[in-house]
Amino acid sequence: MLTAIHCSLNVQFMAKKIPMKHLPRRVLFALLTVYIVWGSTYFAIHIALTSFPPFLLMGTRFLMAGALLYTWTKWRGAPNPSLLEWRDAGIIGVLMLGGGMGLTAVGQQYVSSGLTAVFIACSPMILSFCTGFFGIWPNRREWLGIVIGFAGAILLAAGGEFSAQPMGIIALLGAILCWDIGSVLSQRKLKLAPGAMGFASEMLLGGLFLVGVAMVKGESFSTPMTMSALAAWSYLVVAGSLFAFTAYMFLLSRVSPALASSYAYVNPVIAVTLGVLLGGETFSPREMLAMAIILGSVALLTMSHAPKPSTN
């Protein structure tokens, strides 16, 4: 798992402002993991939803990932979280997984995919404003990267339909706020258990919350379980949750919020690329320009800020 990442970083290194190109390889690997894996989960979720209802899909995914990570961490001798750490993990899990993932599932029922992509691209801006309340504002180059990335995301989504119902807009705004507030609190205010145990407890409690919502909504497995849906669910558990979510939480404690949340720009690029490779789709000149703009924004973000000290 990514627990070893925490052990291998030097405290003096974390306090220095050095270019991103000098970051440890594990940090760069975490960035690539979030970019590529979360970009591919759009496709996996689409397949899994043929057999899973939305909240049960998300809830069971995180419950299984949390249970696997908890078991692995206990096998390595890690202590259980304290009551305070369980409480904080519950707050973060409900915000990020329950609110962030759950409300996104609600919003996508009322908002077109193009407009959903634009809303998600707002996340780096909102996250930067949230961290600003704790005195950590992006520098000029980071702001430029955020704005350029947002513009690229709008251009990439421009080929899709832009339709929405008020309920969907409210749900997506709530999802982004829950995800970003949970991201900030996990590093600035609340205390998770050290290393992978903190991520495991967060996924366990967030997954339980989502399953509870599914039960209240009366969700059930009304369609037969297909092998493709089960394979997609397994991919979401292992790659999307165990690796990518853990990598994202790790990045929040090591790099600037603007860079950690730049997945919001890159994931649609990965999704479009997979559509070309696996779905027989084609690139239009507009999409190619949008991807170039987005990659330029990520280049600005990766060169603009040094890693920050962890507060956990």
N, C-alpha and C positions, 0 to 999 in steps of 0.2 A: 504494500500500500504506500501512501504518500507520507506515512509517519516519519520515515527516515529523512525526509526533506527537512523537517523541523530540527532534527538533531545535527544536521550537517552544516547549517548556516552559522557563521560567526557573528557574534553580537557587535563587534567593532565594524564589520562590513555593513551591517544593517544600519548603522548610524551615519554612514558616509553617503554623500551625494555623488554617485558615479553614474556614467552613462549606462543605459539599459543593455547595450551590447556587451558590457562586462558582467552582466548578471550570471549567476550560476546556471549551469545547463538544466538543472532540475526546475528552476523557475521558468525558463523558456519552454521546457517540456510541459509544464503545467498550463502555460498559455496555449500551446498548440493543442493540448488535450481538450481544453474548454472550447476552443475555436472549432476543431474538427468534430469532436464527439457531439457537442450540443447542436452543431449544424446538421448532423445526420439524424438527430432524434426526431426532427419534423417528420421524416420519412417513416421512422420506426413507430411513432405514435399513430400515424395514419393507418398503418397496417394493424397495430394492436387494437385499435378502436373497432375493428370489424368483429371482435369477440368480447372485448372488455367495455363496460360502461366507463365514462370518463373519470369519475372520482374513485371508483374501485381500481381503475388502472393506475392512477397516480398513488393512491394510498398503499396498495399492495406492493407496488414497485419500491417505495421508500421503506416500507416495513421490512421487506426481504433484504434490501441493501443494508439497512441499519442492523438487522439481526446478524447478518454475515460479518459485518465489520466489528460489531460488538463481540461476537464469538472469537474472531481472529485476534482482537486486541486483548481479550481476557486470557487467551491461550498464551500470549506473549507476556503475561504477568501484570498487566496494567490494573490498577485499582478501580473500583466502581466510582462513578461521580458522586460527589457529596449531594445532600439535599438541595443546597443552593445552586449547584451546577445543574442538577436535574431540572430545577425550576427555570433557570435561564435557558437551558436547552429547549424546554417546552415553549417558552415565549418566542424564541428565535424560530423553532420549527413550525409553530402555528403561523407566524408572520410570513416566513419565506416559502414554506412548502404548502401550508394550508391556504394562506391568503394569496401568495404569489402564484402558485401552481393552480390552486382551486379556482380562483377568480378568473384566471386566464382561460381555463376550460369553460367557465360560464360565459365569458365575453366572446369567445370564438363562435358561440352559437348565434350571436346577434350581430357580429361585426365581420366584414369581409376580410380575407387573408391579407390583401394589400394594406388595408387600414390597420390591421393588427401588427404588421411589420413596422409601420410608422410609429405606432404607440410604443412598441418594444424598443425602438431606436431612441425613444426619449429617456430610457433608463440611465444612461451615463450622465446626462444633464441633471436629472433629479438626484442621482446618487452624489454628484459633486456638490449640489446645493445642500443636501443632508449633511455631508461631512463638513461643509462650510460652517454649519452651526457649532461645530466642535473646533473651529479655528483652522481647518485644513482646506484651503481653497486651491483650485487648479492654477498653475501658472499660465502665462499668456499662450505658450505653445500648446499646452494641454487644451485650453479653451478653443484654440484654433482647430485642433484635432477633433474635438467633440463636435463643433459646428460643421466641419467638413464631412465627418462621418455621418452625421444626421442628414445632411444634404444628399449624400450618396445613397443612404437608405431610402429616402423619399423617391429618388430617381429610380432605384431598383424596383420599388414597389409600384411605380407609376403605371406599369403595364397592367396591373390588376384592377379589380373593381373596388371602388371606394364607397361602400355603403355601410350603414350602421343604424342600429336602433339605440335610443338613449340608454336602455338597460345595459347594452353591450359596452358602450363608452364608459359608463360608470364602473362596470366590473373591471375593465382593462386598466383604468386609472387606479382603481383600488389595488389591483394586482401589482402594478409597478411600484406604488407607494409601499405596500406591504413588503415586497422583495427588497427594495432599497433601504427602507427603515430597518428591516431585520439585518441586512448586511452591515449597516453602520453600527447598530447596537451590539452585534456580535463581536466587534472589534473595539468599540469605544466605551461601552457602558456595562454590558453583561459579560459574565465569565463562564465560558464553557470549560469542561474538563480538558486537561492537556491532550494535545495530539489527536489521534484517530478516535479516541474514546469520546471526545467532544462531538465530533461529526456523527458518530454512531448514535449517541443519545439524541441528538437533534433530529436525525432521520427517523428514529424509532417513534418519537413523540409526534413529529410532524405527520408521519405515516398513519399513526393511530387517529389523529385528528381528521385526516382525509377519509379514512375508512368510516369514522363516526358520521361524517357528513354524508357519505354514500348511503349509510343505513337510514339516516333521517330522510333522505330523498327517496328511499325505497329502491335504490339501484339493485339489480340482480343480473346474473349471467343468463340472459334470455336467448342468446344465440349459441350455437355449437362452438366449442373451442377448436380452432384450426391450428395446425402445426406452424404456419407462418405467423399467426398472432402470438402464439406462445414463444416463438423464437424472437419476435420483436420485443415482447415483454422482458425476456431474459436479457436482451441487449440493453434495454433501458435500465434494468437492475444493475448489471455489471458495469457497462460503459457509461451510461448516462448518469447514474447515481453514485456508485462506488468510486469511480475514477473522476468523472467530470465535476460532480458536485463537490467532492473532496478537494479537487484541484482549485476550484473557484474559491472555496473558503480559505484555502492556503494562500492564494494570490491576494485576497483581501488583507491579509496580515503582512504581506511582503512588498507589494507595489502600490502605486497610487490608485485610488478608486476609479479614476478615468480609464486607466489601462486595464484594470481588472474587469471592468464592465464593458470593454470594447468588443466583447463577444456579441453584443447586441447588433453591431454593424457587420461583423464577419460571418455570423451564423447564416443569415440569408444568402450570402455568397456561396457558402458550402452547400446549402440546400439547393440552390439553382444549379450548381456544378453537378451535384448528384442526380438532379433531374435530367441533365444532359447525358451523363454517363450511363444511368440505369433506366431512365424513362424515355429515352429517345427524343428529348426536347432539344431545342436549338437556342443559341445565344443570339440576341438581337444587338445591333450597334448601341442602343441605349443601355442595355444590361452590361455590355462590356465596358462602356464609359463609367457606369455606376460602380462597377467592381474596382476599376482603376482608382476612382475617387476614394472609395472606402479603404482600399489598401494603402493609399497615400495618407489617410487620416490615422491609420494604425501605425504607420511608420513615424508620424509626428509624435504620437503618444509614446511609442517605445523609446524615443530619443529624448524625451522631455523631462522625465522625472526619475529620481532614484528610488530604490526601495525604501520603505518606511519601517520603523521598529514595530514589532508585534506588541500588542497590549495584553495578550492572554498569557 
